[in-house]
């Protein structure tokens, strides 16, 4: 059944509307990518699912968020987490003063099945072979790529059913981005995990996804399979960077108008 947003509106402070009738579906076992520019509403979409809008004085004011048929709209974040929805937030929010080993242990803090925890830890090391050498390192002194590996590993230790990743490639070198997305695809395949990925690196994200949505101004304006988006002219121009320097210059002054006209008109 999976995760579904149906006609969801989100308002902050009772005044500022960020999501407008957003519709999105993340089927079980698939990787779905949500693309869009800064301020499009991508992070708000994740927070609407994970119940973290409250911390920003936001709430879902219309529509519903459901997971496997259960309504989780504006539910308590702990209850949502307990259902298996785990979000890795943007900004590399490791527990800076704890070691890598302690950070990973925090991911499994609600579990009592210690044998299974140890098995899962070995699986995490398999996905990110560099982590075992960093176990005693203080997390705050890791590189950006190491922090991102740790955060995903920590999330996996919670045994998620849905893993939500917010801009995992931000600030990483191209080689690390490629390695990261290969690891995410491998985890999704081997664990049968459902993944919802928010990204601005469209090329890397689309290359691994099953389905993708494009958000603009708080609305879902385009969606389709990987092949459909890779072959869409607007996606090629605005997100995949096709057309070269001449093409980019040519579209610089008119792309906003054209995009709004095609997507929303």
C-alpha positions in Angstrom: 0.0 0.0 0.0 2.8 2.4 0.9 2.9 6.0 1.7 0.3 8.5 0.3 -0.2 12.2 0.4 -3.6 13.2 -0.8 -4.5 16.8 -1.5 -2.2 18.0 1.3 -2.0 21.7 2.3 0.6 22.8 4.8 0.4 26.2 6.6 3.0 27.7 8.9 2.0 29.9 11.8 -1.6 29.9 10.5 -0.6 32.3 7.8 2.0 31.0 5.3 0.9 28.3 3.0 3.7 26.2 1.6 2.1 23.0 0.2 -1.0 23.4 -2.0 -3.0 20.2 -2.8 0.1 18.0 -2.9 -0.4 14.5 -4.2 2.4 12.0 -3.9 2.6 8.2 -3.7 5.5 6.1 -2.5 4.7 2.4 -3.2 6.3 -0.3 -1.0 9.8 -1.3 -2.1 10.3 1.6 -4.6 12.6 4.6 -4.6 10.7 7.8 -5.3 12.5 11.1 -5.9 11.1 14.6 -5.2 12.8 17.3 -7.2 12.5 21.0 -7.1 14.4 24.3 -6.5 15.1 25.9 -3.1 11.8 26.9 -1.5 9.7 24.6 -3.6 8.3 22.8 -0.6 10.3 19.5 -0.7 11.5 19.6 2.9 8.1 20.6 4.1 6.7 17.5 2.3 9.0 15.3 4.3 8.1 17.0 7.6 4.4 16.6 6.8 5.0 12.9 6.6 7.3 12.5 9.7 5.3 14.8 11.9 8.0 17.4 12.3 6.0 20.4 11.2 5.0 21.1 14.8 8.5 22.3 15.6 8.2 25.1 13.0 4.6 26.0 14.0 3.3 24.2 10.9 0.5 21.7 10.3 -1.4 19.9 7.6 -4.5 22.0 7.2 -6.2 20.0 4.4 -5.9 16.5 2.9 -4.4 13.4 4.5 -1.1 11.5 4.9 -1.6 7.8 5.1 0.9 4.9 5.6 -0.3 1.4 4.7 -3.9 2.6 5.1 -3.5 4.3 8.5 -4.0 8.0 8.7 -0.9 9.7 10.2 -1.8 13.3 9.4 -0.4 15.6 12.1 0.4 12.5 14.2 3.1 12.5 17.0 6.6 12.1 15.5 7.4 9.3 17.9 4.3 7.4 16.8 5.2 7.9 13.2 8.8 6.7 13.8 7.4 3.7 15.6 5.5 2.8 12.4 8.9 2.5 10.6 9.1 5.9 8.9 12.6 7.3 9.5 13.8 10.7 8.2 17.5 11.6 7.7 17.4 15.4 7.8 19.4 17.8 5.8 22.4 19.5 7.3 24.4 16.4 8.5 22.8 16.4 12.0 25.1 13.9 13.7 25.4 13.8 17.5 28.6 15.7 17.3 30.1 14.9 20.8 29.4 11.2 20.6 31.6 8.7 18.7 30.6 7.0 15.5 29.9 3.9 17.4 27.7 5.7 19.9 25.8 7.4 17.1 25.0 4.0 15.5 23.8 2.7 18.9 21.4 5.6 19.2 19.8 4.5 16.0 18.9 1.2 17.7 18.0 2.6 21.0 14.3 1.5 20.9 15.3 -2.1 20.0 15.7 -5.0 22.5 16.7 -7.7 20.0 20.5 -7.4 20.5 21.5 -10.3 18.3 19.5 -8.8 15.4 21.1 -5.4 16.2 24.5 -6.8 15.8 23.6 -8.4 12.5 22.2 -5.1 11.3 25.4 -3.4 12.4 27.4 -5.8 10.2 25.1 -5.1 7.3 25.6 -1.3 7.7 29.4 -1.9 7.7 28.9 -3.8 4.4 27.1 -0.9 2.8 29.7 1.6 4.2 33.0 -0.2 4.6 34.7 2.9 5.9 32.6 3.1 9.1 34.3 0.3 11.1 37.6 2.2 10.9 35.9 5.3 12.3 34.0 3.8 15.3 36.1 5.6 18.0 36.2 8.9 16.1 34.1 11.8 17.5 31.3 12.3 15.0 31.7 16.1 14.8 35.2 15.7 13.3 34.1 13.6 10.4 34.2 14.8 6.8 30.9 15.6 5.1 30.8 12.3 3.2 31.6 10.3 6.4 28.8 12.1 8.3 26.3 11.2 5.6 27.3 7.6 5.7 26.9 7.6 9.5 23.5 9.2 9.3 22.2 6.7 6.8 23.8 3.9 8.8 22.2 5.2 12.0 18.8 5.4 10.3 19.1 1.8 9.1 19.8 0.7 12.7 16.2 1.6 13.5 15.0 -1.0 10.9 12.9 1.5 8.9 10.2 0.5 6.5 10.4 3.9 4.8 13.7 5.8 4.6 13.3 9.5 3.8 16.5 11.3 2.8 16.7 15.1 2.6 19.4 16.4 0.2 22.0 13.7 1.1 24.4 14.8 -1.6 24.6 18.4 -0.6 28.2 19.7 -0.5 29.7 16.4 -1.5 32.3 15.9 -4.3 30.9 14.3 -7.5 32.8 11.0 -6.8 31.3 10.8 -3.3 27.8 11.6 -4.7 28.1 8.7 -7.1 29.2 6.3 -4.4 26.4 7.5 -2.1 23.7 7.0 -4.6 25.0 3.5 -5.5 25.0 2.6 -1.8 21.4 3.9 -1.4 20.3 1.9 -4.5 22.0 -1.2 -3.1 20.3 -0.8 0.3 16.9 -0.3 -1.3 17.4 -3.5 -3.4 18.9 -5.8 -0.8 16.7 -4.6 2.2 13.5 -4.3 0.1 13.4 -0.8 1.6 11.0 2.0 0.5 12.9 5.2 -0.1 11.7 8.8 -0.5 14.6 11.0 -1.7 14.6 14.8 -1.8 17.4 16.0 -4.0 18.6 18.9 -6.1 21.2 16.7 -7.9 18.6 15.6 -10.4 20.9 13.6 -12.6 22.2 11.4 -9.8 18.8 11.0 -8.2 16.8 10.2 -11.4 19.4 7.6 -12.4 18.5 5.4 -9.5 14.8 6.1 -9.0 11.7 4.1 -9.9 9.5 7.2 -10.0 9.9 10.9 -9.6 7.9 14.1 -8.8 8.8 17.7 -9.6 7.6 20.3 -7.1 7.3 24.0 -7.9 5.7 26.6 -5.6 4.3 24.0 -3.2 2.6 22.0 -6.0 3.4 18.8 -7.7 3.7 20.0 -11.3 5.2 17.0 -13.1 5.6 13.3 -12.3 6.5 10.1 -14.1 8.8 7.1 -14.3 12.6 7.5 -14.6 12.4 7.1 -18.4 9.6 9.6 -18.7 11.4 12.3 -16.8 14.8 11.7 -18.5 13.0 12.2 -21.8 11.0 15.3 -20.7 12.3 18.5 -22.3 11.7 20.7 -19.3 13.4 18.3 -17.0 16.4 18.1 -19.4 16.6 21.9 -19.6 16.0 22.9 -16.0 17.3 19.9 -14.0 19.6 17.7 -16.1 21.6 20.6 -17.7 21.3 19.5 -21.3 21.8 22.0 -24.1 25.3 23.3 -23.2 26.3 26.9 -22.4 24.5 28.4 -25.4 21.3 26.6 -24.4 21.6 27.7 -20.8 22.1 31.3 -21.8 19.2 31.2 -24.2 16.8 29.8 -21.6 18.1 32.0 -18.7 15.6 34.8 -19.2 12.6 32.8 -20.3 12.8 29.5 -18.4 10.7 30.7 -15.5 7.9 31.8 -17.8 8.1 28.7 -19.9 8.1 26.4 -16.9 5.1 28.0 -15.3 3.3 28.1 -18.6 3.9 24.4 -19.4 3.5 23.0 -15.9 0.7 25.1 -14.4 -1.1 26.3 -17.5 
